[in-house]
Amino acid sequence: MKLVIGNKAYSSWSLRGWLACKQSGLPFDEVVVPLYDAEWEKRRQGDEFAPSSGKVPILWDGEAVVWDSLAIVDYLADKVGRDRFWPEDEAARAMARSMAAEMHSSFAALRKKHSMNVRQIFPAQRPDDDVLVALQRIMELWAQARARFGGGGDFLFGTFGAADIMYAPVVTRIVTYQLPIARFAQGYMQAMFDHPFMQDWIAGAQEEDWVIEQYEQPAPSALR
């Protein structure tokens, strides 16, 4: 298998696809493509990027190609067994899938105004109201998962899985922008940062030479 990803410092969807590949336990080649460099537009038009219209991550497995992070989770779960990604309990699995899908389709304000940058910690500012609404919803979801199904470990559903993979970039954004969170979430976030996969990703980001200036400062709408 080969996974094409963007810069580890900035690419939140790439982080999800990469974590999914690591969680699968299957060997894969990692191809990091600098986002928005001089060759970006030309590269996006190549055959390797064609199925995704130039978006990352893209997973190639022989003739099979998967170009959406949640689809990559499901594709790999089909290959190695769904219990590696999803809770065994039916009720927990239903909630985990719903949470992953909500992350996939929601929280636009948080994404737009607080882009991922795992190399930075910006001065704390009061977030915009729409971001606070998103954070409140995320805290509610995390609290429900931990209270109902998290007793077997430190992650949302006890052991590390697909739901944690989908919310991993949220964890990094909260730290980067020092966003307000519920007290209980601190333990979960620490467990996420301590996970070996996350440590490997962050270390890789620190080693990158590429800098995208627009992501090296808080979004203007978040400044006061």
C-alpha positions in Angstrom: 0.0 0.0 0.0 1.0 3.6 -0.6 -0.4 6.6 1.3 0.0 10.1 -0.2 -0.3 12.8 2.4 0.3 16.5 2.8 2.6 18.4 5.2 2.4 16.8 8.6 2.5 20.2 10.3 -0.7 21.3 8.6 -2.7 18.6 6.9 -5.5 17.4 9.3 -7.2 15.0 6.9 -3.8 13.5 6.1 -3.3 12.9 9.8 -6.5 10.9 9.9 -5.6 8.8 6.9 -2.1 8.1 8.3 -3.4 7.2 11.7 -5.8 4.8 10.1 -3.0 3.1 8.2 -0.9 2.8 11.3 -3.8 1.4 13.3 -4.4 -1.2 10.6 -1.0 -2.8 11.3 -0.4 -3.2 7.6 2.8 -2.1 5.9 2.6 1.0 3.7 4.8 3.4 2.0 4.4 7.1 3.0 4.7 9.8 0.3 4.6 13.3 1.7 3.7 16.0 -0.8 4.3 19.7 0.1 1.0 21.5 -0.1 0.8 24.7 -2.2 4.4 24.7 -3.3 5.5 25.7 -6.8 4.6 22.3 -8.2 1.3 21.8 -6.4 -1.1 22.6 -9.2 0.9 20.5 -11.7 1.1 17.7 -9.3 -2.6 17.7 -8.6 -3.2 17.1 -12.3 -1.2 13.9 -12.4 -2.6 10.4 -12.5 -1.8 9.7 -8.9 -4.0 12.5 -7.7 -6.7 12.2 -10.4 -9.2 10.1 -8.4 -9.3 12.7 -5.6 -9.2 15.8 -7.8 -5.9 16.7 -6.1 -6.9 16.2 -2.5 -5.0 14.3 0.2 -4.8 11.7 1.7 -4.9 9.1 -1.1 -4.4 5.4 -0.3 -3.3 3.2 -3.2 -3.5 -0.6 -2.7 -2.7 -2.2 -6.0 -5.5 -1.2 -8.4 -7.7 0.0 -5.5 -7.6 3.7 -4.6 -9.3 5.4 -1.6 -9.2 9.2 -1.2 -11.3 10.1 1.8 -10.1 9.7 5.4 -13.3 8.0 6.7 -13.4 5.8 3.6 -9.8 4.8 4.3 -10.8 3.8 7.8 -13.6 1.6 6.5 -11.4 0.2 3.7 -8.7 -0.8 6.1 -11.2 -2.2 8.7 -12.6 -4.5 5.9 -9.0 -5.7 5.3 -7.9 -6.4 8.9 -11.1 -6.7 10.9 -13.5 -4.1 12.1 -12.8 -4.7 15.7 -9.4 -3.0 15.2 -11.2 0.3 14.5 -14.7 0.1 16.0 -16.0 -1.0 19.4 -17.3 -4.6 19.7 -20.4 -3.6 21.7 -23.2 -2.7 19.3 -24.4 0.4 21.1 -20.8 1.7 21.4 -20.1 1.0 17.8 -23.2 2.9 16.8 -22.2 5.9 18.8 -18.6 5.7 17.5 -19.7 5.6 13.9 -22.1 8.5 14.5 -19.4 10.6 16.1 -16.9 9.9 13.3 -19.5 10.9 10.7 -20.4 14.1 12.6 -16.7 15.0 12.7 -16.5 14.3 9.0 -19.3 16.6 8.1 -19.5 19.3 10.8 -17.5 21.9 12.8 -16.7 24.1 9.8 -16.1 27.2 11.9 -13.4 25.4 14.0 -11.7 24.1 10.9 -11.8 27.4 9.0 -10.7 29.7 11.8 -8.3 27.4 13.6 -6.2 25.5 11.0 -4.1 22.7 12.2 -0.4 23.5 13.0 1.2 21.0 15.3 4.4 23.1 15.5 2.8 26.1 17.1 1.1 27.3 20.3 -0.5 30.7 19.8 -1.5 33.1 22.5 -4.9 32.3 23.9 -7.7 34.5 22.5 -11.5 34.2 23.0 -12.8 32.1 20.1 -15.6 33.4 18.0 -19.1 32.3 19.1 -19.5 29.8 16.3 -16.3 28.1 17.3 -17.4 28.0 20.9 -20.6 26.3 19.8 -18.6 23.7 18.0 -16.3 23.1 21.0 -19.3 22.7 23.3 -20.8 20.1 21.0 -17.4 18.3 20.8 -17.1 18.3 24.6 -20.6 16.8 24.8 -19.7 14.0 22.4 -16.5 13.2 24.2 -18.2 13.3 27.6 -20.9 10.9 26.5 -18.5 8.5 24.9 -16.2 8.5 27.9 -19.0 8.1 30.4 -20.9 5.4 28.6 -18.1 3.4 26.9 -14.7 4.7 27.9 -14.2 2.7 31.1 -11.8 0.2 29.5 -9.1 2.7 28.8 -8.1 6.3 28.2 -9.7 6.9 24.8 -13.2 7.8 23.7 -14.4 4.2 23.7 -11.7 2.7 26.0 -9.1 1.6 23.4 -7.8 3.7 20.6 -9.9 3.5 17.4 -11.7 5.2 14.6 -13.4 7.8 16.6 -10.1 8.9 18.1 -8.6 9.0 14.7 -11.3 11.3 13.4 -11.0 13.7 16.4 -7.1 13.7 16.5 -6.8 17.0 14.6 -9.3 18.6 17.0 -7.0 17.7 19.9 -4.1 19.4 18.2 -6.1 22.5 17.4 -7.2 22.9 21.0 -3.6 22.9 22.1 -2.3 25.1 19.2 -4.9 27.8 19.9 -5.3 27.2 23.6 -9.0 26.7 23.1 -11.3 26.3 26.2 -12.3 22.7 27.1 -14.1 20.9 29.8 -11.8 19.7 32.7 -12.5 16.0 32.0 -11.1 16.4 28.4 -7.6 17.1 29.6 -7.0 13.4 30.5 -8.2 12.3 27.1 -6.2 14.8 25.2 -3.0 13.8 27.1 -3.7 10.2 26.2 -4.0 11.2 22.6 -0.7 13.1 22.6 1.1 10.3 24.4 -0.1 7.7 21.9 3.0 6.4 19.9 1.3 7.1 16.6 0.7 10.7 17.5 4.2 11.1 18.8 5.6 9.8 15.5 3.4 12.2 13.5 4.4 15.2 15.6 8.1 14.3 15.4 7.8 14.1 11.6 6.1 17.5 11.5 9.0 19.0 13.5 11.5 17.7 11.0 9.8 19.3 8.0 11.4 22.3 6.3 8.2 23.6 4.6 6.5 26.6 6.0 3.1 27.9 4.8 2.8 31.4 6.1 -1.0 31.6 6.2 -1.0 28.8 8.8 1.7 30.3 11.0 -0.5 32.8 12.7 -4.0 32.8 14.2 -6.8 33.4 11.6 -7.7 37.2 11.5 -11.2 36.5 12.7 -9.8 35.0 15.9 -7.6 38.0 16.7 -8.8 40.7 19.1 
